[in-house]
Amino acid sequence: MAPGGSICTEVIESNSTVSDYDSTAESNCASVKTSIVLGGKHGIYSNNGVYELLECPVCANLMYPPIHQCPNGHTLCSNCKNRVRNCCPTCRYDLGNIRCLALEKVAESLELPCRYQNLGCHDVFPYYSKLKHEQHCRFRPYNCPYAGSECSVTGDIPTLVAHLKDDHKVDMHDGCTFNHRYVKSNPHEVENATWMLTVFNCFGRQFCLHFEAFQLGMALVYMAFLRFMGDDEEAKKFSYSLEVGANGRKLIWQGIPRSIRDSHKKVRDSQDGLIIQRNMALYFSGGDRQELKLRVTGRIWKEE
């Protein structure tokens, strides 16, 4: 038994992500000064085993400071240390508060390829810069933009377009103008509202038109907004307008489409789109005001 150690009776495994690197981490230990390159421009990994040493045995993610170790020298990341109830997942001794400063120093000498190398990113980064880059890498996969149900599918834009068409049965249209009709027999039932999504192919890119009902405070509202299937910088090259109305009155919205990097909920909750109050929506519907009949028209254009 390690000096002062005690055997734990329970180990809880976790699939947590790596913690953010703390640039103020201690480094007052003996260090390895040689530079070890684990990946190059073509992703050729070293066989020296250092890369494997930096993988957390619980979550299998790369470890960033603070890297912890038990009295027997077994290491794990900071996130997992909090989840295994201070019990080493390898030997089951109490972890205590021991930092593996030597391994942290070794990590400073490493260079690694981006994890999205197979998707097109061929850059190589110092170990402690890699995580920050990957959080914003333009090659990282996108989340499925479909709303109204949980969907865990990720991929590049062509993959998601095919997924929306084949799996979610989303309507696909070519052109930069649209005429969207929404009909609902009982506009009071917001909990049963249909989340509608249409994908437009325009200027060789894809845009998602969302239309839905949701509760805004105590009021029921309808909202239409556009998202761009790509990154934010490219989304800013486009603008769009939406219009709804009847009986000599209309509402008009003009804005910039949001990237699908922003979640559907984030865009909706920011109210960045055309919002139609229920009473106004019923007025536009005409008739006995008991059935919702809205027609939303719009267009997309590219800013010069």
Secondary structure, 3 states (H helix, E strand, C coil): CCCCCCECCCCCCCCCCCCCCCCCCCCCCCCCCCCEECCCCCCCCCCCCHHHHCECCCCCCECCCCCEECCCCCEECHHHHHHCCCECCCCCEECCCEECHHHHHHHHCEEEECCCHHHCCCCEEEHHHHHHHHHHCCCCCEECCCCCCCCCCEECHHHHHHHHHHCCCCEEEECCEEEEEEEECCCCCHHHCCCEEEEEEECCEEEEEEEEEEEECCEEEEEEEEEECCCHHHHCCEEEEEEEEECCEEEEEEECCEECCCCHHHHHHCCCCEEEEHHHHHHHHCCCCCCEEEEEEEEEEECC
